[in-house]
């Protein structure tokens, strides 16, 4: 289990609490100087597993989307569609541009401390946190109840995405500085 600073984007950190049967429980910390306030800072994406997300501090905004293939829907926007190519599987990682697709915004909810929500693996979402605000949330993984697609959506050119300065592994003492008080509250 790796403690990672700058996980997916700058100043959002990931600290695993447990790993059992291939499923993680982890805490994410977005410091006050994160970029999660930007539109699609984290691409709209599905997950490999079902999730339960519980906010521990601050407000986490979750946006749910679905692909729509015909006209007449409200709250529809066109996004660039990408397939993630894993560095582990392919020797070089990155996003491959596939085309464009229309997504409908289904829900946009701000969750406050100790509020939770669940998501199926196949559901598309992204998260936002207000600018200059800290947010901490716990993610619990469960066996998938639907098939993972692997497609990501964004308005940004993800083919230019680089992992430089991201995914910095740190030891447990650094993790404790970030999440020690949450371990006590959660009794973990």
Number of C-alpha atoms within 10 A of each C-alpha: 10 15 21 21 23 19 21 16 18 17 18 24 24 27 24 18 18 13 13 8 7 9 14 18 18 19 25 22 23 26 20 16 14 23 21 27 17 13 14 17 18 19 21 22 21 23 20 18 20 21 21 15 22 21 22 23 19 19 21 26 18 17 17 19 21 15 15 15 11 7 8 8 13 9 11 18 14 15 18 17 22 23 18 15 15 12 10 8 8 9 8 9 15 18 19 17 17 13 11 14 15 21 21 17 18 14 11 15 13 15 20 17 15 13 14 15 13 13 20 20 22 20 18 24 24 21 21 21 23 17 14 14 16 18 24 24 25 23 21 19 22 19 14 16 13 13 14 17 15 14 19 23 29 20 16 14 14 20 13 9 11 11 12 7 11 17 19 13 14 13 10 13 10 15 19 13 9 18 17 13 11 17 12 9 9 8 7 9
